[in-house]
Amino acid sequence: MRVHASVLHLDLDAFFASVEQRDKPSLRGKPVVVGGVGGRGVVSTASYEARRFGVRSAMSTREARSRCPHAAYLGGRFHAYRAASEIVMGLLREVSPLVEPLSLDEAFVDLAAGGLPDLEVPTVTELAEELRARVAEATGGLTASVGVASSKFVAKVASDLDKPDGLVVVPPGTEADLLRPMRVTVIPGVGPATAERLRRAGIHTVADLEAVSLEELVRLVGRAQGTGLFALARADDDRPVVAEREAKSVSVEGTYDTDLTDLGLMEQILTRQGRDVAGRLRRHGLSGRTVTIKVRLHDFTTLNRSSTLPSPTDSPATITRLAKALLSELAASTDLSGGVRLLGVGVSGLADWIQEDLFGEAEEEVPEPEIETVPETRRGWVPGMDVVHDTHGRGWVWGSGRGVVTVRFETAETGPGPVRSFPTDDPALHRWEPPVTEPA
């Protein structure tokens, strides 16, 4: 264990929804839900205003609408989230060369590798406050919650204690005191099933868990999980911060407030992500040979599974088929019942050509699951989509139906703007996209 509080965990608050509120002034301070907008949709992110009504990530959009019918339900804009994430990750790398991204909106930072004059609590507290202020300034007002502690586990717990826009620094030696009153579900891997087993044994809090022997925990939940719980109940976590360097690829991933346990739901997410990746490949005129899925478990263990094709593809059907097959293989060899907190699809081995279909077969149509962010290749006017009108300028889709699309004309810089309706085939209305850049 470290003797200093030198692991920082940063989590951007309600990230997707906060980006939408930043870029859509009329939605600031109002409930916003990002995810699938149709009848079988699933919530990706809910703003704090929507959470007050019980809306949360991984909830069906149908249930979310019943709880908060007056919220703005938006399909999502991955390009905006990616751009904001890149700004934040760049700021973190200015603090330390050891930055471990967990998703677009979350990362660990090893402050001990950053050249600080000392790692005492006042110094790291000042640094964390400055970092939060720089994030807000550089991203146009996005807020971040930060925890600093002597380990990844405690830093992650700390960042959740004062959300949103909070900072908690845990002094070395006080970790166990912080954890003991908390429910056992604060420990990664203690989902509903494990919590129920522990409850039946009279274990409700971390203090209760700490009092149980290793042998008893192994008997209750198995050797692997029991050993992990025994260590974490004592704030014992020596995992290093590992800077990830991924191969050149195009990828989409999402992280979830509530761990995913339904394999069917995970397949729907991979299908949506595969469509999104295919769309981005096609916009860049690229294809790829290797399809990879990224799965981060409840305990932050990250697993990758890949499959390589004989020739490059940009087919959404091919990408999603391989992604779901990789998930099935992983589920057959790995226990996913503890929950999956991050899921992603990537294509690497990029090329600027595609193998022609020698047999002249039509590409299989990929079903459109209502989940995650709406892929940028989808036809039609999706709520939240960026648009530009030849006369009125830039805005975003408020809604569409019955041959009419309604647009609110505003941007982050202009302030709340007017609402106008047009025929869906109005030649003056176009989708707006950011300038194309080379994939990282």
BALUM-965394 format. One line per field, with one value per residue (C-alpha): residue number from 1; residue in three letters; x negated, y, z negated. Coordinates in steps of 0.2 Angstrom, whole numbers, plus 5000, padded with zeros to 4 digits. Each point is the difference from the previous one (the first is absolute). Example, Ala and Ser with C-alpha at 12.3 -4.5 7.8 and 13.67 -1.06 7.14 Angstrom:
seq <- 1, 2
type <- ALA, SER
X <- 4938, 4994
Y <- 4978, 5017
Z <- 4961, 5003
***
This chain:
seq <- 1, 2, 3, 4, 5, 6, 7, 8, 9, 10, 11, 12, 13, 14, 15, 16, 17, 18, 19, 20, 21, 22, 23, 24, 25, 26, 27, 28, 29, 30, 31, 32, 33, 34, 35, 36, 37, 38, 39, 40, 41, 42, 43, 44, 45, 46, 47, 48, 49, 50, 51, 52, 53, 54, 55, 56, 57, 58, 59, 60, 61, 62, 63, 64, 65, 66, 67, 68, 69, 70, 71, 72, 73, 74, 75, 76, 77, 78, 79, 80, 81, 82, 83, 84, 85, 86, 87, 88, 89, 90, 91, 92, 93, 94, 95, 96, 97, 98, 99, 100, 101, 102, 103, 104, 105, 106, 107, 108, 109, 110, 111, 112, 113, 114, 115, 116, 117, 118, 119, 120, 121, 122, 123, 124, 125, 126, 127, 128, 129, 130, 131, 132, 133, 134, 135, 136, 137, 138, 139, 140, 141, 142, 143, 144, 145, 146, 147, 148, 149, 150, 151, 152, 153, 154, 155, 156, 157, 158, 159, 160, 161, 162, 163, 164, 165, 166, 167, 168, 169, 170, 171, 172, 173, 174, 175, 176, 177, 178, 179, 180, 181, 182, 183, 184, 185, 186, 187, 188, 189, 190, 191, 192, 193, 194, 195, 196, 197, 198, 199, 200, 201, 202, 203, 204, 205, 206, 207, 208, 209, 210, 211, 212, 213, 214, 215, 216, 217, 218, 219, 220, 221, 222, 223, 224, 225, 226, 227, 228, 229, 230, 231, 232, 233, 234, 235, 236, 237, 238, 239, 240, 241, 242, 243, 244, 245, 246, 247, 248, 249, 250, 251, 252, 253, 254, 255, 256, 257, 258, 259, 260, 261, 262, 263, 264, 265, 266, 267, 268, 269, 270, 271, 272, 273, 274, 275, 276, 277, 278, 279, 280, 281, 282, 283, 284, 285, 286, 287, 288, 289, 290, 291, 292, 293, 294, 295, 296, 297, 298, 299, 300, 301, 302, 303, 304, 305, 306, 307, 308, 309, 310, 311, 312, 313, 314, 315, 316, 317, 318, 319, 320, 321, 322, 323, 324, 325, 326, 327, 328, 329, 330, 331, 332, 333, 334, 335, 336, 337, 338, 339, 340, 341, 342, 343, 344, 345, 346, 347, 348, 349, 350, 351, 352, 353, 354, 355, 356, 357, 358, 359, 360, 361, 362, 363, 364, 365, 366, 367, 368, 369, 370, 371, 372, 373, 374, 375, 376, 377, 378, 379, 380, 381, 382, 383, 384, 385, 386, 387, 388, 389, 390, 391, 392, 393, 394, 395, 396, 397, 398, 399, 400, 401, 402, 403, 404, 405, 406, 407, 408, 409, 410, 411, 412, 413, 414, 415, 416, 417, 418, 419, 420, 421, 422, 423, 424, 425, 426, 427, 428, 429, 430, 431, 432, 433, 434, 435, 436, 437, 438, 439, 440
type <- MET, ARG, VAL, HIS, ALA, SER, VAL, LEU, HIS, LEU, ASP, LEU, ASP, ALA, PHE, PHE, ALA, SER, VAL, GLU, GLN, ARG, ASP, LYS, PRO, SER, LEU, ARG, GLY, LYS, PRO, VAL, VAL, VAL, GLY, GLY, VAL, GLY, GLY, ARG, GLY, VAL, VAL, SER, THR, ALA, SER, TYR, GLU, ALA, ARG, ARG, PHE, GLY, VAL, ARG, SER, ALA, MET, SER, THR, ARG, GLU, ALA, ARG, SER, ARG, CYS, PRO, HIS, ALA, ALA, TYR, LEU, GLY, GLY, ARG, PHE, HIS, ALA, TYR, ARG, ALA, ALA, SER, GLU, ILE, VAL, MET, GLY, LEU, LEU, ARG, GLU, VAL, SER, PRO, LEU, VAL, GLU, PRO, LEU, SER, LEU, ASP, GLU, ALA, PHE, VAL, ASP, LEU, ALA, ALA, GLY, GLY, LEU, PRO, ASP, LEU, GLU, VAL, PRO, THR, VAL, THR, GLU, LEU, ALA, GLU, GLU, LEU, ARG, ALA, ARG, VAL, ALA, GLU, ALA, THR, GLY, GLY, LEU, THR, ALA, SER, VAL, GLY, VAL, ALA, SER, SER, LYS, PHE, VAL, ALA, LYS, VAL, ALA, SER, ASP, LEU, ASP, LYS, PRO, ASP, GLY, LEU, VAL, VAL, VAL, PRO, PRO, GLY, THR, GLU, ALA, ASP, LEU, LEU, ARG, PRO, MET, ARG, VAL, THR, VAL, ILE, PRO, GLY, VAL, GLY, PRO, ALA, THR, ALA, GLU, ARG, LEU, ARG, ARG, ALA, GLY, ILE, HIS, THR, VAL, ALA, ASP, LEU, GLU, ALA, VAL, SER, LEU, GLU, GLU, LEU, VAL, ARG, LEU, VAL, GLY, ARG, ALA, GLN, GLY, THR, GLY, LEU, PHE, ALA, LEU, ALA, ARG, ALA, ASP, ASP, ASP, ARG, PRO, VAL, VAL, ALA, GLU, ARG, GLU, ALA, LYS, SER, VAL, SER, VAL, GLU, GLY, THR, TYR, ASP, THR, ASP, LEU, THR, ASP, LEU, GLY, LEU, MET, GLU, GLN, ILE, LEU, THR, ARG, GLN, GLY, ARG, ASP, VAL, ALA, GLY, ARG, LEU, ARG, ARG, HIS, GLY, LEU, SER, GLY, ARG, THR, VAL, THR, ILE, LYS, VAL, ARG, LEU, HIS, ASP, PHE, THR, THR, LEU, ASN, ARG, SER, SER, THR, LEU, PRO, SER, PRO, THR, ASP, SER, PRO, ALA, THR, ILE, THR, ARG, LEU, ALA, LYS, ALA, LEU, LEU, SER, GLU, LEU, ALA, ALA, SER, THR, ASP, LEU, SER, GLY, GLY, VAL, ARG, LEU, LEU, GLY, VAL, GLY, VAL, SER, GLY, LEU, ALA, ASP, TRP, ILE, GLN, GLU, ASP, LEU, PHE, GLY, GLU, ALA, GLU, GLU, GLU, VAL, PRO, GLU, PRO, GLU, ILE, GLU, THR, VAL, PRO, GLU, THR, ARG, ARG, GLY, TRP, VAL, PRO, GLY, MET, ASP, VAL, VAL, HIS, ASP, THR, HIS, GLY, ARG, GLY, TRP, VAL, TRP, GLY, SER, GLY, ARG, GLY, VAL, VAL, THR, VAL, ARG, PHE, GLU, THR, ALA, GLU, THR, GLY, PRO, GLY, PRO, VAL, ARG, SER, PHE, PRO, THR, ASP, ASP, PRO, ALA, LEU, HIS, ARG, TRP, GLU, PRO, PRO, VAL, THR, GLU, PRO, ALA
X <- 5000, 4994, 4995, 5007, 5017, 4993, 5013, 5013, 5016, 5010, 5018, 5009, 5017, 5015, 4988, 5011, 5014, 4989, 4992, 5018, 5004, 4984, 5004, 5019, 5002, 5019, 4997, 4989, 5008, 5013, 5002, 4990, 4999, 4988, 5001, 5013, 5015, 5012, 5011, 4987, 4986, 4989, 4993, 4982, 4998, 5013, 4996, 5002, 5016, 5007, 4992, 5011, 5015, 4992, 4992, 4984, 4988, 5005, 5018, 5012, 5005, 5018, 4998, 4990, 5014, 5013, 4990, 4994, 5012, 4994, 4982, 4991, 4996, 4985, 4992, 4982, 4985, 4985, 4988, 5004, 4997, 4983, 4994, 5004, 4992, 4984, 4998, 5002, 4988, 4988, 5001, 4997, 4984, 4994, 5001, 4992, 4994, 5009, 5018, 5012, 5016, 5014, 5012, 5003, 5005, 4990, 4981, 4987, 4985, 4984, 4994, 4984, 4994, 5004, 4985, 5010, 4988, 5009, 5015, 5007, 5018, 5000, 4990, 5010, 5016, 4994, 4995, 5017, 5010, 4990, 5003, 5018, 5000, 4990, 5012, 5015, 4991, 4993, 5016, 5012, 5007, 5000, 4998, 4990, 5000, 4983, 4994, 4982, 4994, 4986, 5008, 5011, 5015, 5000, 4998, 5014, 5011, 4995, 5004, 5018, 5002, 5003, 5009, 5002, 4985, 4992, 4982, 4996, 4982, 4998, 4985, 4989, 5004, 5019, 5005, 5008, 5009, 5008, 5006, 5006, 5017, 5004, 5011, 4991, 5006, 4987, 4987, 4998, 5008, 5013, 5016, 5017, 4997, 4984, 5008, 5014, 4988, 4991, 5016, 5006, 4984, 5003, 4987, 5007, 4986, 4981, 4997, 5010, 4990, 4984, 5004, 5003, 4985, 4993, 5006, 5018, 5000, 4993, 5014, 5013, 4995, 4986, 4981, 4997, 5014, 4997, 4982, 5003, 5014, 4988, 4987, 5011, 5010, 4983, 4997, 4986, 4997, 4983, 5005, 4989, 5006, 4997, 4999, 5009, 4994, 5012, 4996, 5006, 5019, 5017, 5010, 5016, 5002, 5012, 4999, 5015, 5006, 5008, 4990, 5007, 5004, 5013, 4991, 5014, 4998, 4981, 5003, 5012, 4987, 4986, 5012, 5002, 4982, 4995, 5012, 4992, 4982, 5005, 5007, 4985, 4989, 5010, 5000, 4981, 4999, 4992, 5002, 4992, 4996, 5000, 5016, 4997, 5012, 4995, 5008, 4996, 5007, 5007, 4983, 4991, 4993, 4999, 5002, 4997, 5005, 4996, 5004, 4991, 5007, 4991, 5004, 5005, 5018, 5011, 5016, 5011, 5007, 4983, 4993, 5016, 5000, 4982, 5002, 5015, 4991, 4985, 5011, 5008, 4983, 4995, 5016, 4997, 4982, 5002, 5013, 5008, 5014, 4991, 5004, 4992, 4997, 4992, 5004, 4992, 4997, 4984, 4994, 4981, 4988, 5007, 4999, 5007, 5007, 5013, 5001, 5013, 5014, 4995, 5017, 5011, 5010, 5009, 4994, 5011, 5010, 4996, 5015, 5001, 5000, 5005, 4985, 4985, 4997, 5008, 4987, 4996, 5004, 5018, 5012, 5013, 5000, 4996, 5003, 4984, 4992, 4990, 5007, 4997, 5012, 4995, 5010, 5001, 4983, 4995, 5012, 5006, 5015, 5013, 5011, 5008, 5015, 5014, 4989, 4994, 4983, 4999, 4984, 4994, 4987, 4987, 4982, 4989, 4995, 5016, 5011, 5018, 5007, 5017, 5009, 5005, 5008, 4997, 5005, 4988, 4994, 4997, 4984, 4994, 4998, 4985, 4991, 4985, 4984, 4984, 4984, 4994, 4983, 4989, 5004, 4988
Y <- 5000, 5018, 5011, 5016, 5004, 5000, 4992, 5012, 4994, 5012, 4998, 5012, 5003, 4993, 5002, 4997, 5010, 5014, 5002, 5001, 5014, 5009, 5000, 5003, 5016, 4997, 4983, 5007, 4996, 4989, 4981, 4992, 4982, 4993, 4983, 4990, 5011, 4987, 4988, 4987, 5013, 4999, 5015, 5003, 5016, 5010, 5018, 5003, 5009, 4984, 4989, 5009, 4992, 4982, 4999, 4991, 4992, 4983, 5003, 4998, 5016, 4995, 5000, 5016, 5009, 4994, 5007, 5016, 5004, 5018, 4996, 5003, 4983, 5001, 4987, 5005, 5008, 4989, 5013, 5013, 4988, 4994, 5018, 5004, 4984, 5004, 5017, 4993, 4985, 5013, 5010, 4984, 4996, 5017, 4995, 4983, 4989, 4985, 5002, 4985, 5004, 4989, 5008, 5016, 5009, 4991, 4997, 4996, 5011, 4995, 5017, 4992, 4999, 5019, 5008, 5009, 5008, 4989, 4988, 5007, 5003, 5019, 4999, 4986, 5009, 5017, 4990, 4992, 5016, 5008, 4986, 5000, 5019, 4997, 4986, 5012, 5014, 4990, 4990, 5015, 4996, 4981, 4995, 4986, 4991, 4995, 4988, 4998, 4986, 4987, 4987, 4999, 4992, 5014, 5014, 4994, 4999, 5017, 5008, 4994, 5007, 5018, 5000, 5010, 5012, 4994, 4996, 4987, 4997, 4985, 5002, 4985, 4989, 5005, 4988, 4987, 5012, 5008, 4983, 4991, 5009, 4998, 4986, 4985, 5005, 5014, 4986, 4996, 4983, 5000, 5000, 4995, 4982, 5001, 5013, 4988, 4986, 5012, 5006, 4983, 4998, 5016, 5010, 5017, 5013, 5000, 4998, 4984, 4994, 5004, 4990, 4984, 4988, 4996, 4982, 5005, 5012, 4987, 4988, 5014, 5006, 4990, 5001, 5013, 5013, 4995, 5004, 5017, 5005, 4995, 5012, 5015, 4999, 5005, 5013, 4989, 5004, 5002, 5000, 5012, 5014, 4993, 5012, 4992, 5001, 4992, 4996, 5012, 4997, 5007, 4995, 5004, 4996, 5004, 4999, 4998, 5006, 4983, 4985, 4989, 4982, 4996, 4992, 5005, 5018, 4999, 4993, 5015, 5012, 4992, 5000, 5019, 5003, 4989, 5011, 5015, 4994, 4995, 5017, 5009, 4988, 5005, 5018, 4999, 4989, 4986, 4982, 4988, 4981, 4998, 5002, 5001, 5001, 5008, 4994, 5008, 4990, 5006, 4999, 5010, 4985, 5004, 4986, 5001, 4987, 5002, 4992, 5003, 4999, 4995, 5017, 5017, 5005, 5015, 4989, 5003, 4983, 4992, 5010, 4997, 4982, 4998, 5011, 4989, 4984, 5006, 5005, 4982, 4992, 5011, 4997, 4981, 5001, 5015, 5003, 5016, 4998, 5013, 5013, 5009, 5019, 5004, 4993, 5005, 4995, 5004, 4997, 5000, 4995, 5015, 5001, 5012, 4986, 4987, 4983, 5000, 4987, 4987, 4991, 5015, 4997, 5014, 5006, 4993, 5013, 5003, 5002, 5017, 4997, 5015, 5002, 5010, 5016, 5000, 4996, 5014, 4990, 4998, 5009, 5012, 5014, 4994, 5011, 5009, 4998, 5015, 5009, 5016, 5009, 5011, 5015, 4998, 4992, 4986, 4992, 4983, 4988, 5003, 4986, 4993, 4991, 5000, 5008, 5014, 5003, 5013, 5009, 5011, 5012, 5003, 4995, 5000, 5018, 5008, 4996, 4994, 5002, 4999, 4985, 4997, 4985, 4994, 4986, 4986, 5001, 5019, 5002, 5014, 4990, 4989, 4989, 5009, 4991, 5005, 5001, 4983, 4995, 4985, 4986, 5000
Z <- 5000, 5004, 4985, 5009, 5007, 5018, 5010, 5008, 5007, 5011, 5006, 5011, 4993, 5010, 5015, 5016, 4992, 4994, 5018, 5007, 4987, 5004, 5018, 4999, 4989, 4999, 4991, 4986, 4983, 5008, 5000, 5015, 5004, 5013, 5008, 5011, 5003, 5007, 4991, 4996, 4996, 4985, 4991, 5001, 4989, 4991, 4994, 4981, 5003, 5007, 4987, 4987, 5008, 4999, 5017, 5001, 5013, 5007, 4996, 5015, 5009, 4997, 4982, 5000, 5009, 4988, 4985, 5009, 5015, 5001, 5003, 5016, 5008, 5012, 5011, 4996, 5009, 4999, 5008, 4987, 4986, 5008, 5002, 4982, 4994, 5010, 4992, 4982, 5003, 5007, 4984, 4989, 5010, 4996, 4982, 5002, 5013, 4992, 5005, 5001, 5009, 4995, 5012, 5009, 4984, 4986, 4997, 4986, 4999, 4991, 4991, 4994, 5018, 5003, 4992, 4985, 4987, 4987, 4999, 4983, 4999, 5002, 5016, 5009, 4994, 5008, 5016, 5001, 4998, 5013, 5012, 4997, 5004, 5016, 5006, 4998, 5009, 5014, 5004, 4999, 4983, 4997, 4982, 4993, 4984, 4993, 4987, 4994, 4989, 4998, 5012, 5015, 4990, 4987, 5012, 5010, 4985, 4995, 5017, 4997, 4983, 5005, 5017, 5010, 5001, 4984, 4993, 4987, 4994, 4989, 4988, 4999, 4985, 5000, 5015, 4989, 4989, 5016, 5006, 4985, 4998, 5019, 5007, 5007, 5017, 5001, 5004, 5018, 5004, 4986, 5011, 4995, 5000, 4989, 4989, 4997, 4995, 4988, 4993, 4996, 4990, 4991, 5009, 5005, 4998, 5004, 4982, 4999, 5015, 4992, 4985, 5010, 5003, 5017, 4998, 4997, 5015, 5011, 4994, 5004, 5017, 5006, 5000, 5013, 4994, 4982, 5001, 5008, 4988, 4985, 5007, 5005, 4983, 4992, 5014, 5006, 5019, 5007, 5019, 5010, 5011, 5018, 5014, 5015, 5017, 5012, 5018, 5014, 5001, 5001, 4985, 4990, 4981, 4986, 4981, 4989, 4983, 4997, 5005, 5014, 4997, 5014, 5014, 5012, 4996, 5002, 5018, 5004, 4994, 5011, 5015, 4998, 4997, 5015, 5011, 4993, 5004, 5017, 5003, 4995, 5010, 5016, 4996, 5000, 5015, 4989, 4997, 4988, 4998, 4981, 4989, 4982, 4985, 4984, 4984, 4983, 4985, 4983, 4993, 5013, 5009, 5018, 5013, 5019, 5013, 5018, 5017, 5016, 5017, 5016, 5008, 4993, 4998, 4996, 4999, 4985, 5001, 5000, 4986, 4989, 5004, 4995, 4984, 4994, 5003, 4990, 4986, 5000, 5000, 4985, 4991, 5002, 4992, 4988, 4986, 5004, 4987, 4989, 5013, 5014, 4998, 5017, 5017, 5017, 5018, 5010, 5017, 5004, 5013, 5010, 5019, 5013, 5011, 4999, 5007, 5014, 4997, 5013, 4998, 5003, 4984, 4992, 4983, 4986, 4991, 4982, 4988, 4992, 4981, 4990, 4989, 4997, 5010, 5017, 5014, 5011, 5016, 4995, 5012, 4995, 4987, 4983, 4985, 4994, 5018, 5005, 5016, 5010, 5010, 5015, 4993, 4981, 4997, 4987, 4988, 4995, 5003, 4987, 5007, 5016, 5006, 5013, 5013, 4989, 4991, 4986, 4997, 4986, 5007, 4986, 4996, 4985, 5005, 5005, 4985, 5001, 5017, 5010, 5006, 5018, 5009, 5018, 5011, 4997, 5018, 5000, 5011, 4989, 4985, 4998, 4987, 4993, 4996, 4993, 5011, 5004, 4991, 5002, 4987, 4985
***
